[in-house]
Amino acid sequence: MGKVDENKQQKSDALYRSAYDLFIEQGIEKTSISDIAKYAGVAKGTFYLYFTDKYELRDRLIAKITGNLFLAAWQALESSHTPQFEDRIIFIVDYILERMKENKPMLRFISKNLSWGIFKQAILQSNDEEEINVKELYRNHLLENPVVKLRDPETMMFLIIELASSTSYSTILENDPMPFEDLKPYLNASIRAIIKNHVIS
């Protein structure tokens, strides 16, 4: 990476970090582009070299965080030698939710803003190097799995993401309707049912 590219990367990283801190601290609506640029130590005009508005930055930030979580979950999965497709999906979901449980501000930010549309658009249309890895894993091992043939895999992932996101927000942050550890068996059973409904036998 050359000096110019390195400088661009540093500014981009600074904007991501400052947006995350401000979104967590005061919410997206109360955070202005000027706030983000000032906190990042760059000129306001620099913001527009990377993002069209704060909502695009939010979506790409969510994709970055979830992408990193997904990659970490995948690496842990590969070390676990979990063979069955259902168990592998459960492992990934459980790993990500456990990380969110450890970082509740991150959970609040992601669960409040994550939707299938944001996830799909940000992950599958991204050109960032890290997110290309996520795209390849997502496509090759989930959507187009060589071992298990799936009927409408995108619908399956939509249902799993929406279910895990909404239930984790309620149970981890509010213990509603019960603590996360108590709810987990029910969540996993529901995910298994969703998967079974999409597996072509």
C-alpha positions, 0 to 999 in steps of 0.5 A: 500500500502506497503513502496516498492509499495509506493516508486514505485508509487512515482517514476512512478508519478514523471516520468509521471509529468516530461514527461508531463512538458517536452513534453509540453515545448519542444516537444516529439522529443526534449525530451530524456529519460535522460531528463525525468529521470533527471527532475524526480530525478531518475536514467535513468535505473529506467525509463526502469523499467516502460516504454520501451521508451518515446513513450510508456510513451507518450501513457500511459500519454495520456491515464491517462489524457484522462481517468481522464477527462473521469471519471470527465465527467462521475461524472458530467454526473451522477449528471446532471441526463441526461437521453437520450443516445445521450445527455449523449455522447454530455455531455461527449464530451462537458465537456472534450472539455471545460476542454481542452479549459481551459488548452490549453497546455494540448489540444495541447499535447493531440490533437496532439498525440491522435488517436483511436489506442492510445486511444483504446490500452492504455485504454482497455489494461491498468492494472492501477487501475484508468484506469480499472474504465475507461475501465469498464465505456467505455465497460459497458455504451458505447460499451455494453450499456444496454439501446441502442443497437449499430451497430459497437459501436467501429466505432462510438467511433472512428468517435466521438473521431477523429472528436472531437479531430481534430475540437477542436484543430483547433477551440479552438487554432486557431479559425478556421473556427470559435470560439469554441462556434460558432462551438459547435452546428455544432459539436454536430449535427455531433455527433448526426448524427454519433450516430443515424447512429449506433443505432439499432432501 
